[in-house]
Amino acid sequence: MKVFVAGASGVLGRALVPQLVARGHDVVGMTRSASKQELVRSLGARPVVADALDPDAVAQAVASAEPEVIVHELTALSGKLSMTEMRHPDRSSLAIMTNRLRIEGTDHLLAAGRAVGARRVVAQSFGAFRWARTGGPVLTEADPLDPDPPGPLRPALVGILHVERTVPAIEWGEGLVLRYGGFYGPGTAISLAPDAPMAAPIRKRLFPVIGGGRGVWSHVHIDDAAAATVAAVDHGPPGIYNIVDDEPAPVLEWLPALASALDAKPPRHIPRWLGRLAAGEAATIMMTDSRGASNAKAKHELGWQPRYASWRIGFAQGLG
C-alpha cells in the first residue's frame, strides 16, 4: 500500500519506516526539516518536507503522496527531554509543541486524509501510566483514565485525549490509536547512549525509588512499537490499543534491573514525602500509585507479538 508517515525522522519513525518498506509498502516520509530528507531517504522512504502546523503544507504533502494509510507519529520530543522537563512537562517547550502537534497536527492530517480518500489512519498516543488509581495493577483499554491527574501532566493530556477522541471517530475511514508504553532501546530516553535522558541520571543514582516503588509501569522496545504499528497499518478494527510488553511491573522491580543493565549502582530509596519535594507530585504518583497496561487486545486484534516479551529480556539485550 501507499503509506504516508508523518514524523518519519523521529525516534519511532526511524524504526518504523524500514519495517514498512520490508513489508512491501510504498512509503512517503514527512519531516519538518529539509536537512533530514537524506535520513528519511536512507530509511527507504521518499521524503517530503512540510510543517505539520501549516494546514496548506500538510494538504499539499498528503495530496502529492495519495496514500491509502496515514501514520501519525508527530511529536517534538525526540527522546531528548531532560529530567527537569520530565518532572515539569507543563513548562517544557518541547512538550508544549508536542501538544500542538497532537491537536493541530492531527486535525490537519485528518483533513488531508479525507480529501485524498485515505482509508486508514494510525496515530500515536501514550499509555504507560494514565489510568485511574483504582482497581488492579494492570488495566485494559476499557478501564477509566485518571479523572484527576497531577497538575503538571494535565496540559499534555489535552493533546493525547484529542488524538484518542478524534481519530477513532472518523467516518470516512478506519482510525486506530496506539497507546505506546514507555519506550526503551536505541535513540530513546532509555538506551546505552551516555546522554540518554533517563539513563544518565540512573547511572548517577539520581533516579531513586520513591516510597515503596509500587507504581506499575508498562514498557515497550522501540522496535516492538514499530512492529505493532506495521500490524495496525495492515489490519485490525478501529479503536484504541495498548502497545506494551507482556510484563507490566512495579518500579521496585524494573528500576534496579535497568540500573544493572546500565552498569550502574542500585537506585537509592527515598520516602514519599521527600520524593514530593525532590521530584514533584506527578513523579511521586508514577512511582507509587500508577497502574500498568494490558496488551491482550493488541495481541488478539492486531496479531502482534512483541519480540521482547518482557523488559527483563529487553533491558539485558535491547538497549544498544
N, C-alpha and C positions, 0 to 999 in steps of 0.2 A: 504494500500500500504506500501511498504518499503520506508521509508523516512530517508535520511541522513541529519542531521543538523550540519553544520559547525559553531562553535560558540555557542554550546549548553549551556555553562555555563555563557554566558554573560547576560546582563540585559534583552534583548529581548528573548534570548534563554530560560531563566528561566520561562518566561511567556508562551512561545510558545510550548515547549515540552509537558507539561501536557495537553494542548489543543489538540495537535496532537494525543496523546495517548487516550484521551477521545473520539476522533473521530474514534478510532479503528485502527489507523495506527501503524505499527511496526517501531519504531524509534531507530536509532543509532545516538548518540550524540558525535561529535568530540570536544575535548578540548586539548589545548596545555599542560596543567599542569596535571601531574599524580595525584596531590593532590586533584583535582576536580572530579575525577572519581566517588566518592561516591555521590557527589552533583548531577551529571548527572543521576546516577542510581536512586537516590531518586525522581527525576522528572518523572521517568518511562521509561527512555531510556537505551539502552545498551551503555556504554561508550567505546570510543576508543581514544587513545592518539596519537596525531600527530601534528607536526609543520606545519602550513599551508604554510610556506615559503619553505618547503622541498618538491619538487615535487614527489620524490620517496615515502616519507612517506604518502603523500596525496593519491597517486595512490594506495598504499597498503591498506590504511584505507577504501577507497571507494570500492576497489575490494572485500574486505572481507565482506562488507555490501551488495553489489549487489543491490543498491537502484533503485527504479523506479523514485524517485524525489530527487533532491539535493536542500537543502535550505542553502543559503549563508548569514550568519549573522556575518561574521568576522569583528571585529574592535578591537582596543586596548584601547578604551575609557572607557568602564565600568561605564559611568556616573560620572567619578571622575575628570574631567577637572577642574582646578582651574579657578578663574575669570581672572587671568593673562593669562593663556593659552587660554581662550575663546577670549580674546582681541587680542592675538598674536598666532593664531594656526600654523602659519608658523614656529614658534620657539619651538613648543611643541613636545617633543619626542614621546608622545602618538599619536598625530595627524600624525606625520611623519610615525610611524609604521602602523597606520590605512591606510594611503595612500598605503603603500607597500602591505598590505593585500588586498586592493581593486584592485590592479593591478596584482601583482604576485599571490596572493592567488586565485583571480578569474580565472586566466589562468590555475592554477594547478587543480582547481576543475572542470573546463570545460573539460580539457584534460582527467581527470579521469572519468568524467561522460560519455564522448564519448566512452571511452574504454570499459565501462561496459554496454553500451546501455541504459543509463538512458533516460527517455522520457521527462523529465521536469526539469527546473531549475528555482528557485525563489530566487532573490537576493535583498539585501538591498541597497537602495540609500537614498537620503535626499532631502526634498522638502519644507522646512519651509520658506526660503527667498532666492531664486535663480533666480527669473525671471527678465527680463529686466524691468527697472524702467519707463515703459511707459504703457499706456492703463489703464484699470480699476483696482480696488483694489484687485480683485480676478481673477486669471488666470488659464488656463487649461493646460493639457499636450501638447497641440498643440501650445501653445504660446511660443515665443522665450525666451531663457535664457539670462541672463545679458552678453553682449558681452565684457564688460569691468568691471569685478568685482574688488572690492578693493584688493589691493596687498596682504594683509595677508591671504585672502581667496583663492588665486589662486592655491597654491600648493595642498590644499585639494581637490579642484575641479577637478584636473587632475585624481585622483583616482575615484571620483564619475562618471566623464564622461566616464572613461574606462569601468566601470560596465555597464553604460547605453548604450554604443555603442556595446559592445561585447555580452552581454547576450541575448538581443532580436534577435541578428543576427545569433545565432547558427542554423545550417542546419539539425542537427541530432536529434533535439527535439524542445520543446517549451520553450522559455525563457521569463520570466516575471520579471520586475524590479519594486520594490515598493519604491516610494519616500515618506518615512515617514515624518510626521510633527515633531515638537518639542515634545519629549517625556515628560510626567509627570506621577507621580504615584510611587509606591514603587520601590526602587532601582535606580530611575532615578535622574537626576540633580535637578528636582523639586519634592520634596516629604516632608514629615513631619520629616524626619531624621535631627537631628541638624547640621550635617556636609554636607548636600546636597549642591552641588556646587553653584546652583543658589539661593536656599532658604536661605542659611546662609547670603549672602550679602544683600538680600532683608530685612531680619529681622534687619540688622544693618543700614538700609537706605543707603546702598552703591550701590544700583542699581537704579539710577534715571531715570526719563522720560527725554529724550533729545529732545530739540526743542519742537515742537508741539506734539510729540509722535504719528505721523500719520502713521508710518510704520506698515503695516499689517502683522501679524504672523499667522501661522497655527499650531495648537496643535493636539495631539492625545494621549489618555491614553494608557499606555503600554499594557494593556490587550486588548484594541481595535486594536492596531497594530498587536498583536499576532493573534487575530481573523481574521483580514484581510489576514494575511499570511497563515493561515489554509485554507481560502477560495481560495487563489491563488494556493495552493498545489492541491486542489481538482478540480478546473476548471478555465475557463477564457482563452481568446485568448492571444497569445504572445503580448508583448508590455510593455509600461511604465504606471504606475498607481500612482496617488496621494493618499496617505493614511493619511487623515486628518479628523478632525471633521467637522460638518456642519456649523461652525461659525468662519471663519477667522475674526480677529478683530485687530484694531489698538492698539498699546502699551498703549495709553492713557486710554483704556477701561480695558484690561485684567490685566495689571500690578497692579493697585490698588486693583482689585478683588483678585489677588493672594496674595498680601500683607495681605489683610484682612483674607484670609483663613489660612495664616501662623501666625495669631495673631500678625502681625507687624503693625507699623505705616504706613500711606500712603507714597508712594515714594516721594522723593524730585523732583523738576523740575529744570533743568538747561538749559541755552541757547545752541544752536547748536555749537557755537564756543568753548564753554567750554567743551562740550561733545567730540569734536575732540581732545582737549588737554588731557582730562582725560581718555577717553575710546578708542580713535583712530577713524580713518575714517570708518573702517568696522562696528564697533558697532554703530556709528552715523547714517550710512546709514540704517542699520537694524531698528533703532529706528524711522527714519523719512521718508524713501523712499521705503521700501520693499513692495512687493506685496504678497498677500495670495494665497492659492491653492484651487481649486475646487475638491471635491471628487465625482462629479457626475459620472465619468467614472467607478470608482471602485464600486460604489453602483450598477450601471447598469450591468456591465460586470461580476463582481465577486459575485454579490448578497450579498454584505457586508453592514451591518448597524451598526454603532458604538453604543455601549451601552451608552456611554457618548456623546450624540449628540452635546453638547456644553461644552466648557471649564468652563462655568458658573456653570454647574452642577458638572463637574469633579473636579474642584478646591474645591468645597464645600464638596464633598462626596468621592473622589477617591485619595486623596494624601497619605493616610495612608498605 
